[in-house]
Each structure stands twice: as C-alpha cells, then as structure tokens.
Amino acid sequence: MSNNNLVRILTWTVGAIVSLAVGSGMVDGTLSIPTIPTTVTIVSGWTVIIGTITSLILAIFKK
C-alpha cells in the first residue's frame, strides 16, 4: 500500500467518524441550530447518520 492510499483511507475514516459524531449530536440535541426547529435538526441528524452508513456499506462492497 502506498503512502497516498494510506492518507486516503485515514482521511475517509476520519470523515466518517466526524459525520457520525455530528449526526448523533444533532439527534441527541447536543448540537442545535438556533433558527431551525428541533424536529428539523433531528431529521437532519438522522439523514447524516443514514447517509454515512450507506456510503460506508457502498464503499466496502465496491472494493
């Protein structure tokens, strides 16, 4: 594995972890947007979580 591939995998993994953390924070109510209703924030959080998990599954099966 070349150094470039290692950096790509590391970057992709960190991005997935951050996305899941942000989505979880939105669902739990820890992260909120002042001008957007709570229900919209929760739905957005679930959208982020589902999108991240879907992209993880698709990336694994693509390899």
Contacts in CASP RR format, 6 or more apart in sequence:
PFRMAT RR
TARGET T0000
AUTHOR 0000-0000-0000
METHOD contacts of the structure
MODEL  1
MSNNNLVRILTWTVGAIVSLAVGSGMVDGTLSIPTIPTTVTIVSGWTVII
GTITSLILAIFKK
12 59 0 8 1.000
16 52 0 8 1.000
16 55 0 8 1.000
16 56 0 8 1.000
19 48 0 8 1.000
19 49 0 8 1.000
19 52 0 8 1.000
20 48 0 8 1.000
20 49 0 8 1.000
20 52 0 8 1.000
20 53 0 8 1.000
22 31 0 8 1.000
22 45 0 8 1.000
22 48 0 8 1.000
23 31 0 8 1.000
23 44 0 8 1.000
23 45 0 8 1.000
23 46 0 8 1.000
23 48 0 8 1.000
23 49 0 8 1.000
23 52 0 8 1.000
24 45 0 8 1.000
24 49 0 8 1.000
25 31 0 8 1.000
25 45 0 8 1.000
26 32 0 8 1.000
26 41 0 8 1.000
26 42 0 8 1.000
26 44 0 8 1.000
26 45 0 8 1.000
26 48 0 8 1.000
27 42 0 8 1.000
27 45 0 8 1.000
27 46 0 8 1.000
27 49 0 8 1.000
29 38 0 8 1.000
29 41 0 8 1.000
29 42 0 8 1.000
31 41 0 8 1.000
32 38 0 8 1.000
32 41 0 8 1.000
33 41 0 8 1.000
36 44 0 8 1.000
END
